[in-house]
Amino acid sequence: MFDTLKSDPSAVAMSSYTEIRKAVKPAISPDGELLAFLSDASGTAQVWIKPLAGGEAKQLTNLPEPVGTLSFNPKSRDLLISTDWGGDERHQFWLIENAEGEPRKLTTDATVVHGWGCWSPDGTQIAYSANYRDRTHMDLYVMTVATGEAKCVYQGTGWRTPAAFTPDGAALLVNDCTRAMTDQNFCRLDLASGAYEDMLPHQGRASYQAAKFLKDDSGILLISDQGRDYSSVMFKAHDSNELVEIAGFEKQDVEALAIAPDQQSVALVLNRQGWSEIVIIDRQGKVQKSLPTPMPCVIASVAWTQDGVALVMPAEGAATSGDIWRCEVATGTYSRLTDAPKAKTALPDFIEPTVTSVASFDGLDVPYFVYQPTVAAPASGYPVMIIVHGGPEAQWKPDFRADIQYMLARGIMVVAPNIRGSTGYGRPYQHLDDRELRMDSVADLKAVRLAVGNRADVDDSRIGVFGGSYGGFMVLAALTEYPDLWKLGVEYYGIANFLTLMETTGPWRKVLREVEYGDVATMKDALERFSPIHKMAAVQAPLMVVHGLEDPRVTPCESEMVYSCLRGLGKPVEILRIPHEGHGFARIENRHTVFDALGRFIDENL
């Protein structure tokens, strides 16, 4: 049967690909014996647990909503988890005592956004941010877990998140994102006095992640790009307000950090063109060894086992769905700790991408991934789908995409660019599309489109464009700015009108979006000019629009405007409204609905 499917991939429905599940977000209990993780094997992301040393995994939660966060108490097996309602991002906290039994709610106001922060060192308290006082601003709270008593410990404007308690529990380290999510101040809040100070005054943009106190009380190890184009491993001494670089890597961001139990080694996850690499450094920053990865993959986090002999990490690749893996540091050998359900039907071999680039209108080098089918190109060349990532401050990475592998099996080439504005290529590249520069990124997409269309193995008349969120804006902008270049468009929860986006997005996000897109007070004319909704008459290609009805980021009105305009103009357009989903599709039945419709739309139009 497998050989038949290889020769006739059209025999396999899209639903066979969306049956593939994944395991993510591993957490190890403080006693080193238990592994907790999230798996969507049941249809939504729920908490599963298993002995770290081996044994069967069992599902711990069966909540009506997907679980978003999980974190062990540093002194016990108590697990904190979070859920929202239908993807509305107003997360609530729950506690699972001793990693067994039913969760109990710690927060109950479903109109409030609760942003997870951290446990106190003694495990009696949690710190988090929430917008109880004003829906626009995230204040800081500390809760005593046993009683549920919560106290507001800081009020401020904008967004902030607790990063860690100090080892004595007397203060909080805070990522203060008043300007932007990737432009932070690193602050200290004294819980007794309420004093709030910037610990690392700096010029220009900076971010601070993964702050870890060293046990010798010398200072803090963290990841930051303060004063740099790429993120490095930094050290802040307790008696200094400056950072010292411990380890930097040329044109690579450090994306995750874990200190070994003996504090002598540090495991790092590096980003090279979207793929992850793992290195071990000593306390002085010298590379002790580079470890292989289990396959070409993306690794979101890394943790040491309690005995310091192995690393635990989630890994997924373009051709491998997500699971949790263990790596023996001494030998670099891997074992898979989870086995998330795969397709019930035999599928053609999955395909890894390659990376190339093109010079854009101003000479800027724009990288893009090429996923090439293994089936031979027809005489006219492959049809192509160009997929644009969201964000825009994000990066296309070669993680697992069931829809891409489906298209490849159908003989469709897939191309995924990292246009200007993407992360992973340094701070200057990341900010080349900010505010007034918005349409330069759309010109990058045109350059990629033309380069792909010029390939000898591509049918230039059959190239589509696909994206979600900001990528959905890029789809609409491509169809309206360069309408004759596209055979079809598919956009999920995309931005059609920047002015209405600013009015309707969750109020806690508004200031953060203004930094990227521009504020209405000073850039109203430019925002109108950039908004595809004013140019719908230019659209020539059939368009499919999909939107979750509880989306708080890009609200459904954006898609309704697009559909209404194109419908009124007599243009080929269809819309799929997905109840009880937000900025994405978290339930297996909804993923089936969306991706089956996508498969049909592609078959009909590409």
Backbone torsions as a table, in degrees:
resi	resn	phi	psi	omega
1	MET	NA	-37.9	-178.1
2	PHE	-61.6	-41.8	178.7
3	ASP	-63.5	-37.3	177.8
4	THR	-61.6	-42.6	-178.9
5	LEU	-66.6	-37.1	178.7
6	LYS	-61.2	-38.3	-177.6
7	SER	-83.5	-19.8	180.0
8	ASP	-135.7	72.0	-176.8
9	PRO	-62.5	-19.0	178.9
10	SER	-66.5	-12.0	178.4
11	ALA	-72.8	-14.1	-176.6
12	VAL	-103.4	124.4	-179.7
13	ALA	-78.3	157.2	176.3
14	MET	-55.9	-34.5	-177.6
15	SER	-61.2	-27.3	177.4
16	SER	-66.3	-31.5	178.4
17	TYR	-78.3	-38.8	-178.1
18	THR	-76.4	-5.6	171.8
19	GLU	-71.2	-18.2	-177.0
20	ILE	-69.1	127.7	-177.4
21	ARG	-108.9	179.0	-178.9
22	LYS	-148.2	158.9	173.3
23	ALA	-117.5	133.5	-173.6
24	VAL	-142.7	173.4	170.9
25	LYS	52.8	61.1	178.4
26	PRO	-70.3	147.1	173.8
27	ALA	-140.7	135.6	-178.7
28	ILE	-105.0	132.9	179.6
29	SER	-65.1	153.6	-177.0
30	PRO	-59.4	-27.0	177.5
31	ASP	-80.3	-1.5	176.1
32	GLY	76.7	7.6	-172.4
33	GLU	-102.7	-21.1	-170.8
34	LEU	-120.5	135.2	173.6
35	LEU	-107.5	123.7	171.9
36	ALA	-110.2	146.9	179.4
37	PHE	-158.8	169.0	174.8
38	LEU	-102.0	135.8	174.9
39	SER	-138.6	143.7	175.9
40	ASP	-100.6	26.5	179.9
41	ALA	-58.5	-30.0	-179.0
42	SER	-85.5	-5.7	-178.9
43	GLY	117.8	-25.1	171.3
44	THR	-136.1	162.6	-179.9
45	ALA	-68.3	116.4	177.7
46	GLN	-129.6	165.1	-178.7
47	VAL	-82.2	130.9	173.8
48	TRP	-122.6	152.4	177.9
49	ILE	-135.3	155.0	174.8
50	LYS	-159.1	155.9	173.2
51	PRO	-63.0	134.4	-179.0
52	LEU	-65.5	-30.6	-179.0
53	ALA	-75.3	-10.7	179.7
54	GLY	132.9	155.5	-178.5
55	GLY	131.7	176.1	-176.1
56	GLU	-76.6	143.8	172.8
57	ALA	-85.9	145.4	175.7
58	LYS	-131.8	147.7	179.8
59	GLN	-76.9	126.6	-176.7
60	LEU	-95.1	-36.7	-179.8
61	THR	-117.4	152.1	173.3
62	ASN	-141.6	58.4	-176.1
63	LEU	-79.9	156.2	179.3
64	PRO	-69.6	-15.6	178.6
65	GLU	-118.7	153.3	176.9
66	PRO	-64.2	149.5	176.1
67	VAL	-89.5	137.1	-177.4
68	GLY	-105.6	-39.1	-175.5
69	THR	-128.3	146.4	166.9
70	LEU	-143.0	141.7	-176.3
71	SER	-153.4	126.6	177.9
72	PHE	-76.2	141.1	165.8
73	ASN	-58.8	134.3	-176.7
74	PRO	-68.2	-9.9	-177.4
75	LYS	-116.5	1.8	-176.1
76	SER	-159.0	-173.7	174.9
77	ARG	-94.0	10.5	175.7
78	ASP	-61.9	134.1	-178.4
79	LEU	-114.9	127.7	169.2
80	LEU	-94.2	134.0	176.5
81	ILE	-132.9	166.0	177.8
82	SER	-134.1	150.6	171.9
83	THR	-140.7	156.6	168.1
84	ASP	-116.7	-165.1	179.4
85	TRP	-121.5	110.5	176.4
86	GLY	61.1	28.5	179.3
87	GLY	77.3	21.3	-176.7
88	ASP	-82.4	-2.3	175.1
89	GLU	65.6	13.6	172.8
90	ARG	-94.8	76.2	-170.2
91	HIS	-71.5	143.6	174.8
92	GLN	-117.4	153.2	-178.5
93	PHE	-101.8	143.7	175.6
94	TRP	-130.0	156.5	176.0
95	LEU	-123.2	131.3	173.1
96	ILE	-110.8	106.9	-175.1
97	GLU	-74.1	130.1	178.1
98	ASN	57.9	25.6	179.3
99	ALA	52.5	41.5	176.2
100	GLU	-156.5	155.0	178.1
101	GLY	84.9	-171.4	-176.0
102	GLU	-82.5	141.6	175.2
103	PRO	-68.0	148.4	171.8
104	ARG	-119.0	144.4	-176.1
105	LYS	-73.8	136.5	171.9
106	LEU	-100.7	-27.7	176.0
107	THR	-127.3	151.1	-171.7
108	THR	-133.9	-7.6	-178.3
109	ASP	-86.3	101.6	-174.7
110	ALA	-74.5	-2.4	176.1
111	THR	-91.5	-5.0	-172.7
112	VAL	-107.2	140.7	172.8
113	VAL	-84.7	124.4	174.0
114	HIS	-112.3	117.6	-179.6
115	GLY	-100.3	117.3	-176.3
116	TRP	-62.1	142.9	178.4
117	GLY	-122.5	-85.0	-171.1
118	CYS	-165.8	161.3	171.8
119	TRP	-87.9	151.2	170.1
120	SER	-73.6	156.1	-177.3
121	PRO	-58.1	-32.0	-179.3
122	ASP	-88.2	-0.4	175.4
123	GLY	75.9	10.8	-177.8
124	THR	-94.5	-17.8	-174.4
125	GLN	-133.1	158.7	169.7
126	ILE	-125.9	150.9	174.6
127	ALA	-118.1	142.4	-178.4
128	TYR	-158.0	171.3	174.2
129	SER	-111.1	152.7	-179.4
130	ALA	-160.4	155.6	-176.6
131	ASN	-111.0	46.1	176.6
132	TYR	-61.5	-48.1	-172.6
133	ARG	-67.6	-42.7	-174.4
134	ASP	-153.0	124.1	-174.2
135	ARG	-62.8	-15.0	-179.1
136	THR	-84.5	-22.9	-169.4
137	HIS	-123.6	141.6	-179.9
138	MET	-102.4	107.6	175.8
139	ASP	-87.8	169.4	-178.4
140	LEU	-104.3	138.8	-178.2
141	TYR	-131.4	149.6	170.1
142	VAL	-124.9	129.4	179.6
143	MET	-116.9	136.0	168.0
144	THR	-82.4	113.9	-167.6
145	VAL	-64.9	-39.6	-175.3
146	ALA	-62.0	-36.1	-176.7
147	THR	-103.0	-18.6	-175.2
148	GLY	78.5	6.0	-179.8
149	GLU	-74.5	124.6	-177.8
150	ALA	-117.2	143.2	-179.9
151	LYS	-129.4	132.0	173.0
152	CYS	-75.6	120.1	-175.9
153	VAL	-105.9	-10.4	176.4
154	TYR	-159.9	135.1	173.9
155	GLN	-115.1	133.5	-179.9
156	GLY	-155.9	175.8	178.2
157	THR	-93.2	149.4	174.8
158	GLY	80.0	-159.1	-172.3
159	TRP	-105.2	138.1	173.8
160	ARG	-152.7	157.0	-178.2
161	THR	-140.9	132.9	173.9
162	PRO	-66.9	132.6	-179.5
163	ALA	-97.3	-36.8	-178.4
164	ALA	-170.7	150.3	164.1
165	PHE	-78.3	150.4	167.5
166	THR	-67.7	157.5	-175.9
167	PRO	-56.4	-28.9	178.1
168	ASP	-86.7	-1.2	178.9
169	GLY	73.9	7.5	-173.6
170	ALA	-88.0	-14.0	-175.8
171	ALA	-147.7	163.5	176.6
172	LEU	-117.0	138.7	164.9
173	LEU	-88.6	137.3	-171.2
174	VAL	-132.0	130.9	167.0
175	ASN	-85.4	106.4	-177.7
176	ASP	-96.6	111.8	-173.8
177	CYS	-107.7	42.7	-177.7
178	THR	-58.5	-35.1	-178.0
179	ARG	-88.1	-45.6	-177.9
180	ALA	-168.5	161.1	-179.6
181	MET	-63.9	-28.9	179.4
182	THR	-108.7	17.0	175.7
183	ASP	-133.8	92.1	-166.8
184	GLN	-115.6	162.0	160.4
185	ASN	-108.5	144.8	179.0
186	PHE	-104.3	108.3	-167.3
187	CYS	-115.8	161.8	175.5
188	ARG	-123.1	127.9	176.8
189	LEU	-110.5	116.4	174.5
190	ASP	-79.2	118.7	-172.1
191	LEU	-73.1	-23.1	179.3
192	ALA	-80.9	-48.1	-175.6
193	SER	-92.6	-21.0	-175.0
194	GLY	81.6	4.5	179.9
195	ALA	-64.9	133.4	-175.7
196	TYR	-127.1	114.5	-174.4
197	GLU	-131.3	149.2	174.2
198	ASP	-79.8	115.8	-176.6
199	MET	-78.5	-22.9	-174.1
200	LEU	-134.0	70.9	177.6
201	PRO	-55.5	139.5	-175.8
202	HIS	-156.3	164.9	173.5
203	GLN	-103.4	146.4	176.8
204	GLY	78.3	-172.4	-177.1
205	ARG	-82.8	151.9	178.1
206	ALA	-160.5	152.7	172.2
207	SER	-130.5	156.8	-176.7
208	TYR	-138.6	123.3	-175.3
209	GLN	-137.5	157.9	169.9
210	ALA	56.4	42.3	-179.2
211	ALA	-66.9	127.1	-178.8
212	LYS	-129.7	126.5	173.9
213	PHE	-77.7	133.5	175.9
214	LEU	-80.1	143.3	-173.9
215	LYS	-69.3	-19.9	178.9
216	ASP	-82.2	5.8	176.6
217	ASP	65.5	22.4	-179.7
218	SER	-82.4	-25.9	-178.8
219	GLY	160.9	-153.9	-172.7
220	ILE	-123.5	136.5	170.6
221	LEU	-102.7	136.3	-178.1
222	LEU	-156.3	171.6	175.1
223	ILE	-105.2	128.8	179.6
224	SER	-153.2	154.4	172.0
225	ASP	-114.6	23.0	178.4
226	GLN	-58.0	121.5	179.0
227	GLY	73.7	13.7	-175.9
228	ARG	-138.7	163.6	175.8
229	ASP	-84.0	-28.3	-178.3
230	TYR	-124.4	154.5	-179.8
231	SER	-74.9	137.3	-179.9
232	SER	-127.1	170.5	170.8
233	VAL	-84.1	124.5	-174.9
234	MET	-121.7	156.5	175.5
235	PHE	-124.9	131.5	172.7
236	LYS	-116.3	114.4	175.4
237	ALA	-71.3	150.7	-178.1
238	HIS	-61.6	-30.6	-176.3
239	ASP	-97.2	18.7	-176.9
240	SER	-134.4	148.7	173.2
241	ASN	-107.9	26.5	178.2
242	GLU	-124.4	156.3	177.2
243	LEU	-101.2	143.0	173.5
244	VAL	-116.3	127.2	179.3
245	GLU	-72.4	125.8	176.2
246	ILE	-93.4	-43.1	-178.6
247	ALA	-151.6	123.4	174.1
248	GLY	-126.1	154.7	-175.5
249	PHE	-133.1	131.1	-171.5
250	GLU	-60.2	122.0	177.4
251	LYS	54.2	33.9	176.1
252	GLN	-136.4	133.4	171.4
253	ASP	-83.4	140.1	164.3
254	VAL	-82.0	124.9	-172.8
255	GLU	-111.8	-18.4	178.0
256	ALA	-152.2	154.1	-173.7
257	LEU	-147.0	137.9	174.5
258	ALA	-144.7	130.7	-179.2
259	ILE	-93.1	132.5	-179.7
260	ALA	-63.4	154.5	-180.0
261	PRO	-55.2	-33.5	178.8
262	ASP	-83.2	-0.7	176.2
263	GLN	67.3	10.3	-177.4
264	GLN	-96.6	-17.6	-178.9
265	SER	-130.8	153.7	179.2
266	VAL	-132.5	126.6	176.5
267	ALA	-91.7	135.1	-178.7
268	LEU	-125.5	145.6	168.6
269	VAL	-108.8	123.0	-179.8
270	LEU	-107.5	154.7	179.6
271	ASN	-110.5	115.2	174.3
272	ARG	-119.3	104.1	179.6
273	GLN	56.0	26.5	178.5
274	GLY	105.3	-27.0	176.6
275	TRP	-83.6	152.6	-178.8
276	SER	-94.9	146.4	171.5
277	GLU	-128.9	151.1	-179.6
278	ILE	-120.2	128.7	174.0
279	VAL	-130.9	153.1	174.1
280	ILE	-112.8	127.0	177.1
281	ILE	-117.2	161.4	172.2
282	ASP	-91.1	-178.6	-175.2
283	ARG	-65.0	-20.8	178.6
284	GLN	-91.0	-2.5	176.9
285	GLY	96.4	0.0	179.6
286	LYS	-74.6	134.0	179.2
287	VAL	-72.0	119.4	177.4
288	GLN	-83.8	-40.7	177.2
289	LYS	-165.2	155.1	170.5
290	SER	-106.0	131.0	-178.7
291	LEU	-101.6	144.2	174.5
292	PRO	-69.1	165.2	169.5
293	THR	-105.1	157.6	-175.3
294	PRO	-65.7	-19.0	175.7
295	MET	-169.1	169.9	171.9
296	PRO	-58.3	121.3	-167.9
297	CYS	-156.3	174.2	174.3
298	VAL	-116.5	129.1	-177.7
299	ILE	-120.0	121.4	-173.3
300	ALA	-90.3	-22.5	-178.2
301	SER	-157.3	168.2	177.0
302	VAL	-149.1	143.9	179.1
303	ALA	-144.3	147.8	175.3
304	TRP	-86.5	147.0	167.0
305	THR	-71.9	160.9	-173.9
306	GLN	-61.4	-30.7	179.9
307	ASP	-84.0	-4.3	176.0
308	GLY	74.8	14.1	-177.3
309	VAL	-100.2	-11.1	-174.2
310	ALA	-146.1	162.1	174.5
311	LEU	-114.7	146.7	175.7
312	VAL	-119.5	134.4	-174.6
313	MET	-154.5	151.4	168.4
314	PRO	-87.2	138.4	-179.4
315	ALA	-142.3	137.8	172.1
316	GLU	-146.7	148.9	179.9
317	GLY	-128.2	173.3	179.3
318	ALA	-56.5	-33.3	-177.3
319	ALA	-109.4	10.0	-176.7
320	THR	-141.5	120.7	179.7
321	SER	-71.5	165.6	-168.5
322	GLY	-74.0	134.3	172.0
323	ASP	-145.3	171.6	177.1
324	ILE	-98.0	134.3	-175.1
325	TRP	-124.6	154.1	174.2
326	ARG	-118.2	134.2	178.3
327	CYS	-120.9	123.6	174.1
328	GLU	-76.2	117.7	-172.3
329	VAL	-64.8	-37.3	-176.4
330	ALA	-65.4	-37.8	-174.0
331	THR	-109.6	-16.8	-176.7
332	GLY	73.7	16.0	179.6
333	THR	-88.9	146.7	-174.6
334	TYR	-114.9	148.8	167.9
335	SER	-136.1	145.1	-178.1
336	ARG	-91.3	126.8	-176.2
337	LEU	-90.0	-21.3	179.8
338	THR	-127.8	163.5	179.8
339	ASP	-140.5	74.4	179.8
340	ALA	-60.4	141.3	-176.6
341	PRO	-55.5	137.7	177.3
342	LYS	-103.4	-173.4	-177.5
343	ALA	-64.2	143.1	177.6
344	LYS	-78.4	-18.7	-179.8
345	THR	-110.3	140.3	175.9
346	ALA	-60.9	134.7	-176.4
347	LEU	-121.4	157.2	174.3
348	PRO	-59.5	158.5	178.8
349	ASP	-57.5	139.4	178.4
350	PHE	-81.1	158.8	-167.6
351	ILE	-122.2	137.2	174.7
352	GLU	-91.9	148.9	177.5
353	PRO	-89.5	168.4	167.1
354	THR	-118.6	168.7	-178.6
355	VAL	-121.2	135.9	172.2
356	THR	-138.5	-168.0	-178.5
357	SER	-156.3	168.4	178.1
358	VAL	-142.7	147.9	174.1
359	ALA	-79.1	127.7	178.9
360	SER	-81.5	-171.1	-173.9
361	PHE	-59.5	-28.8	-177.8
362	ASP	-106.4	13.2	179.6
363	GLY	89.4	-5.5	179.0
364	LEU	-64.7	134.7	179.1
365	ASP	-81.7	118.5	-177.4
366	VAL	-110.4	114.4	-179.5
367	PRO	-78.8	150.8	173.2
368	TYR	-151.5	146.6	177.8
369	PHE	-85.6	143.0	175.3
370	VAL	-122.7	119.0	173.7
371	TYR	-104.4	110.0	-174.0
372	GLN	-104.4	129.3	178.2
373	PRO	-60.3	152.2	175.1
374	THR	-83.9	-21.5	176.1
375	VAL	-70.1	148.7	-177.7
376	ALA	-65.3	145.2	176.7
377	ALA	-67.2	141.2	173.4
378	PRO	-65.9	169.9	-177.1
379	ALA	-57.0	-34.1	-179.6
380	SER	-81.9	-11.0	-178.3
381	GLY	103.4	163.8	179.2
382	TYR	-67.3	141.4	160.8
383	PRO	-71.6	157.4	-173.7
384	VAL	-134.9	141.4	168.1
385	MET	-116.5	121.6	175.1
386	ILE	-96.9	122.2	-176.8
387	ILE	-110.5	128.0	-178.3
388	VAL	-108.7	129.1	-177.9
389	HIS	-73.1	163.6	177.5
390	GLY	-87.1	-164.9	178.5
391	GLY	127.6	-93.8	-1.0
392	PRO	-74.2	-13.2	-179.5
393	GLU	-79.5	75.0	179.3
394	ALA	-154.8	179.9	-176.6
395	GLN	-138.7	136.4	170.0
396	TRP	-69.2	124.8	176.7
397	LYS	-123.5	153.1	-176.7
398	PRO	-81.7	59.8	173.2
399	ASP	-88.1	-179.6	-171.6
400	PHE	-79.8	129.0	175.8
401	ARG	-130.1	109.8	-179.8
402	ALA	-61.5	-38.0	-177.8
403	ASP	-65.8	-34.9	178.1
404	ILE	-66.2	-45.9	-178.7
405	GLN	-64.5	-33.1	174.6
406	TYR	-62.1	-47.7	-179.3
407	MET	-63.0	-40.2	178.8
408	LEU	-61.7	-41.6	178.3
409	ALA	-64.0	-26.7	177.4
410	ARG	-83.3	1.7	179.8
411	GLY	84.3	21.1	178.7
412	ILE	-101.9	123.2	173.6
413	MET	-71.7	142.5	177.8
414	VAL	-119.4	134.6	-180.0
415	VAL	-126.1	134.1	-176.9
416	ALA	-133.3	104.4	-177.3
417	PRO	-86.7	155.6	165.9
418	ASN	-111.3	80.5	-178.7
419	ILE	-65.7	165.7	179.2
420	ARG	-53.5	144.0	-172.5
421	GLY	102.9	-16.8	179.1
422	SER	-73.6	151.6	171.8
423	THR	-85.6	171.4	177.8
424	GLY	94.4	-7.1	-178.0
425	TYR	-123.7	20.0	177.3
426	GLY	98.0	155.1	-178.5
427	ARG	-57.1	-45.4	-178.5
428	PRO	-58.1	-44.1	-180.0
429	TYR	-62.2	-40.2	-177.0
430	GLN	-60.4	-30.3	-173.5
431	HIS	-104.9	11.8	-178.7
432	LEU	-75.5	-5.5	178.1
433	ASP	-116.2	11.0	-174.6
434	ASP	-68.1	138.7	168.8
435	ARG	50.5	-108.6	-174.8
436	GLU	-65.2	-15.5	-177.0
437	LEU	-91.9	11.0	-171.3
438	ARG	-51.4	-45.7	-171.9
439	MET	-77.9	-9.1	175.4
440	ASP	-64.4	-32.9	178.4
441	SER	-68.8	-33.3	176.6
442	VAL	-67.1	-35.7	175.5
443	ALA	-65.9	-33.8	174.1
444	ASP	-60.6	-42.7	179.4
445	LEU	-61.4	-40.2	176.1
446	LYS	-60.0	-42.9	-179.1
447	ALA	-62.0	-41.3	177.5
448	VAL	-64.5	-44.3	179.8
449	ARG	-58.0	-45.5	-178.1
450	LEU	-68.2	-38.8	179.6
451	ALA	-64.3	-42.5	180.0
452	VAL	-67.0	-41.8	-179.8
453	GLY	-63.5	-23.1	-180.0
454	ASN	-83.9	-6.0	178.6
455	ARG	-66.9	143.6	-178.7
456	ALA	-67.5	-25.0	-177.0
457	ASP	-97.5	15.5	-177.5
458	VAL	-119.7	140.2	173.0
459	ASP	-86.7	104.6	-174.7
460	ASP	-63.1	-18.1	-178.7
461	SER	-88.8	-2.5	-177.0
462	ARG	-130.8	71.4	178.1
463	ILE	-127.0	122.9	179.1
464	GLY	-107.9	168.7	179.5
465	VAL	-132.6	138.9	-168.4
466	PHE	-144.2	136.6	176.2
467	GLY	-172.3	161.7	178.5
468	GLY	-126.0	149.6	179.0
469	SER	63.0	-121.3	174.8
470	TYR	-61.8	-32.7	173.7
471	GLY	-62.5	-30.1	173.9
472	GLY	-66.2	-39.4	172.5
473	PHE	-58.3	-43.4	-178.6
474	MET	-62.0	-36.8	176.2
475	VAL	-61.5	-50.4	-178.4
476	LEU	-63.6	-39.7	178.8
477	ALA	-66.2	-39.9	179.0
478	ALA	-63.2	-42.8	-177.8
479	LEU	-69.8	-25.5	-178.9
480	THR	-97.0	-31.1	179.7
481	GLU	-83.5	-36.3	-176.5
482	TYR	-132.6	61.9	-169.0
483	PRO	-64.4	-27.0	-175.4
484	ASP	-82.2	0.0	-177.0
485	LEU	-93.1	-8.0	-166.6
486	TRP	-122.5	139.6	177.4
487	LYS	-87.4	-32.1	177.3
488	LEU	-159.6	166.9	174.1
489	GLY	-136.0	143.4	173.3
490	VAL	-132.0	123.0	177.9
491	GLU	-133.2	131.7	176.0
492	TYR	-104.3	127.0	175.2
493	TYR	37.0	54.3	-176.9
494	GLY	-91.6	160.6	178.4
495	ILE	-84.2	122.1	177.1
496	ALA	-103.2	-31.1	-174.1
497	ASN	-142.8	111.7	-177.0
498	PHE	-65.0	-28.8	179.2
499	LEU	-68.5	-46.8	178.7
500	THR	-70.9	-30.7	174.4
501	LEU	-57.3	-46.9	-178.4
502	MET	-65.4	-29.0	-179.7
503	GLU	-80.3	-29.0	-169.3
504	THR	-112.6	-15.9	179.3
505	THR	-63.2	156.9	178.8
506	GLY	-48.2	129.2	-173.6
507	PRO	-57.5	-27.8	178.3
508	TRP	-69.0	-13.5	-179.0
509	ARG	-102.4	-12.0	-168.0
510	LYS	-59.3	-50.3	-177.7
511	VAL	-62.7	-38.5	179.9
512	LEU	-63.2	-37.1	179.2
513	ARG	-73.0	-32.7	179.4
514	GLU	-63.9	-34.7	179.1
515	VAL	-61.7	-38.9	-177.9
516	GLU	-82.0	-47.4	-170.3
517	TYR	-95.3	-28.7	-175.2
518	GLY	116.2	146.7	-178.8
519	ASP	-91.8	149.8	-175.9
520	VAL	-64.3	-34.5	-175.3
521	ALA	-62.6	-39.0	-175.2
522	THR	-110.1	-13.0	-174.1
523	MET	-128.6	27.1	-175.7
524	LYS	-56.7	-46.6	-177.9
525	ASP	-63.2	-42.1	-179.6
526	ALA	-67.0	-40.8	179.3
527	LEU	-63.0	-37.6	176.0
528	GLU	-66.2	-39.9	-179.1
529	ARG	-66.2	-35.5	-178.8
530	PHE	-77.7	-16.6	-171.1
531	SER	-79.8	119.3	-177.3
532	PRO	-63.3	-21.4	-175.5
533	ILE	-58.3	-26.6	-178.3
534	HIS	-82.4	-1.4	-174.6
535	LYS	-127.7	21.9	-174.3
536	MET	-60.1	-25.3	-179.9
537	ALA	-64.5	-20.4	-178.7
538	ALA	-78.3	-17.3	-174.5
539	VAL	-64.0	131.2	178.0
540	GLN	-113.0	-31.9	-172.2
541	ALA	-85.7	150.0	172.5
542	PRO	-59.1	142.7	-176.9
543	LEU	-128.8	134.3	171.9
544	MET	-110.3	129.9	-178.5
545	VAL	-119.5	134.1	178.5
546	VAL	-132.9	136.5	-178.5
547	HIS	-149.7	134.3	170.6
548	GLY	-77.4	135.6	-170.8
549	LEU	-78.0	-9.0	177.2
550	GLU	-107.2	15.4	-175.4
551	ASP	-63.6	117.8	178.3
552	PRO	-91.9	-12.2	-176.5
553	ARG	-84.8	-61.8	173.5
554	VAL	-114.6	102.7	-170.9
555	THR	-72.8	157.9	-174.1
556	PRO	-58.1	-18.8	179.6
557	CYS	-59.2	-28.9	179.5
558	GLU	-62.2	-46.2	-179.8
559	SER	-72.8	-34.6	178.9
560	GLU	-63.9	-37.9	177.7
561	MET	-63.1	-44.2	-179.6
562	VAL	-61.6	-48.5	-179.1
563	TYR	-61.0	-46.2	-178.0
564	SER	-63.0	-43.5	-179.9
565	CYS	-63.0	-50.1	-177.2
566	LEU	-67.6	-36.6	177.5
567	ARG	-63.3	-42.8	179.4
568	GLY	-65.8	-31.2	179.4
569	LEU	-83.2	-3.3	-179.7
570	GLY	75.8	23.4	179.9
571	LYS	-87.2	153.4	178.8
572	PRO	-73.8	109.9	-177.7
573	VAL	-147.4	144.9	171.9
574	GLU	-137.5	151.8	-178.8
575	ILE	-128.9	141.3	177.5
576	LEU	-122.5	114.1	-179.7
577	ARG	-99.0	126.1	-174.4
578	ILE	-112.0	106.8	179.3
579	PRO	-65.7	151.5	173.1
580	HIS	57.5	36.5	171.9
581	GLU	-135.1	153.6	-179.6
582	GLY	-109.8	-125.8	-176.1
583	HIS	-88.5	63.9	-174.6
584	GLY	144.8	178.3	-175.6
585	PHE	-127.0	103.6	-168.9
586	ALA	-93.3	-14.5	-175.2
587	ARG	-107.7	139.1	-174.2
588	ILE	-60.9	-37.5	-178.8
589	GLU	-65.8	-33.8	178.2
590	ASN	-75.9	-34.8	175.2
591	ARG	-63.4	-40.4	175.6
592	HIS	-59.3	-46.3	-178.8
593	THR	-59.5	-48.6	-176.1
594	VAL	-66.7	-48.4	-172.6
595	PHE	-78.1	-27.7	171.3
596	ASP	-64.2	-41.0	176.9
597	ALA	-64.2	-39.2	177.4
598	LEU	-61.1	-46.2	179.3
599	GLY	-58.9	-44.0	178.7
600	ARG	-63.3	-44.6	-177.1
601	PHE	-63.1	-41.2	177.8
602	ILE	-64.3	-44.2	179.8
603	ASP	-60.1	-39.0	-176.6
604	GLU	-75.5	-27.3	-168.2
605	ASN	-122.6	-12.0	-177.9
606	LEU	-118.6	NA	NA
